[in-house]
Amino acid sequence: MPGRAKQFCRARTRDGTACRCKALKNGRCRLHGGLSTGPKTLEGKVRALSNLKQYCADRF
Protein backbone atom coordinates (compact mmCIF):
# COMPACT_ATOMS: atom_id res chain seq x y z
CA MET A 1 0.00 0.00 0.00
CA PRO A 2 1.36 3.43 -0.84
CA GLY A 3 2.26 5.60 2.11
CA ARG A 4 2.34 2.69 4.55
CA ALA A 5 5.48 2.44 6.66
CA LYS A 6 7.44 -0.80 6.39
CA GLN A 7 6.89 -2.99 9.42
CA PHE A 8 9.88 -4.86 10.78
CA CYS A 9 10.06 -8.07 12.74
CA ARG A 10 10.02 -7.43 16.51
CA ALA A 11 12.53 -10.20 17.26
CA ARG A 12 16.04 -9.55 18.60
CA THR A 13 19.19 -10.92 17.02
CA ARG A 14 22.04 -12.55 18.94
CA ASP A 15 23.89 -9.27 19.29
CA GLY A 16 20.80 -7.56 20.73
CA THR A 17 19.82 -5.48 17.71
CA ALA A 18 16.37 -5.63 16.15
CA CYS A 19 15.78 -7.96 13.22
CA ARG A 20 15.57 -5.98 9.97
CA CYS A 21 13.40 -8.47 8.04
CA LYS A 22 9.97 -7.48 6.80
CA ALA A 23 7.23 -8.57 9.20
CA LEU A 24 4.36 -10.88 8.29
CA LYS A 25 0.78 -10.48 9.55
CA ASN A 26 1.69 -11.90 12.97
CA GLY A 27 4.38 -9.26 13.48
CA ARG A 28 7.31 -11.63 13.02
CA CYS A 29 9.39 -12.47 9.96
CA ARG A 30 9.52 -15.90 8.38
CA LEU A 31 12.72 -16.68 10.29
CA HIS A 32 11.42 -15.63 13.72
CA GLY A 33 7.85 -16.93 13.53
CA GLY A 34 8.30 -19.08 16.60
CA LEU A 35 8.86 -22.75 17.32
CA SER A 36 6.30 -25.46 16.83
CA THR A 37 4.38 -26.32 19.97
CA GLY A 38 3.89 -29.91 18.85
CA PRO A 39 0.72 -31.97 18.59
CA LYS A 40 -2.09 -31.04 20.98
CA THR A 41 -4.79 -33.60 20.24
CA LEU A 42 -4.62 -37.28 21.08
CA GLU A 43 -4.79 -38.16 17.37
CA GLY A 44 -1.85 -35.87 16.62
CA LYS A 45 0.22 -37.33 19.44
CA VAL A 46 -0.46 -40.89 18.26
CA ARG A 47 0.47 -39.95 14.68
CA ALA A 48 3.71 -38.30 15.85
CA LEU A 49 4.64 -41.34 17.94
CA SER A 50 3.98 -43.72 15.04
CA ASN A 51 6.14 -41.55 12.76
CA LEU A 52 8.91 -41.57 15.36
CA LYS A 53 8.79 -45.37 15.60
CA GLN A 54 8.88 -45.65 11.81
CA TYR A 55 11.82 -43.20 11.61
CA CYS A 56 13.79 -45.11 14.25
CA ALA A 57 13.12 -48.44 12.57
CA ASP A 58 14.41 -47.11 9.26
CA ARG A 59 17.52 -45.58 10.83
CA PHE A 60 18.76 -48.58 12.81
C-alpha positions in Angstrom: 0.0 0.0 0.0 1.4 3.4 -0.8 2.3 5.6 2.1 2.3 2.7 4.6 5.5 2.4 6.7 7.4 -0.8 6.4 6.9 -3.0 9.4 9.9 -4.9 10.8 10.1 -8.1 12.7 10.0 -7.4 16.5 12.5 -10.2 17.3 16.0 -9.6 18.6 19.2 -10.9 17.0 22.0 -12.6 18.9 23.9 -9.3 19.3 20.8 -7.6 20.7 19.8 -5.5 17.7 16.4 -5.6 16.1 15.8 -8.0 13.2 15.6 -6.0 10.0 13.4 -8.5 8.0 10.0 -7.5 6.8 7.2 -8.6 9.2 4.4 -10.9 8.3 0.8 -10.5 9.6 1.7 -11.9 13.0 4.4 -9.3 13.5 7.3 -11.6 13.0 9.4 -12.5 10.0 9.5 -15.9 8.4 12.7 -16.7 10.3 11.4 -15.6 13.7 7.9 -16.9 13.5 8.3 -19.1 16.6 8.9 -22.7 17.3 6.3 -25.5 16.8 4.4 -26.3 20.0 3.9 -29.9 18.9 0.7 -32.0 18.6 -2.1 -31.0 21.0 -4.8 -33.6 20.2 -4.6 -37.3 21.1 -4.8 -38.2 17.4 -1.8 -35.9 16.6 0.2 -37.3 19.4 -0.5 -40.9 18.3 0.5 -39.9 14.7 3.7 -38.3 15.9 4.6 -41.3 17.9 4.0 -43.7 15.0 6.1 -41.6 12.8 8.9 -41.6 15.4 8.8 -45.4 15.6 8.9 -45.6 11.8 11.8 -43.2 11.6 13.8 -45.1 14.3 13.1 -48.4 12.6 14.4 -47.1 9.3 17.5 -45.6 10.8 18.8 -48.6 12.8 
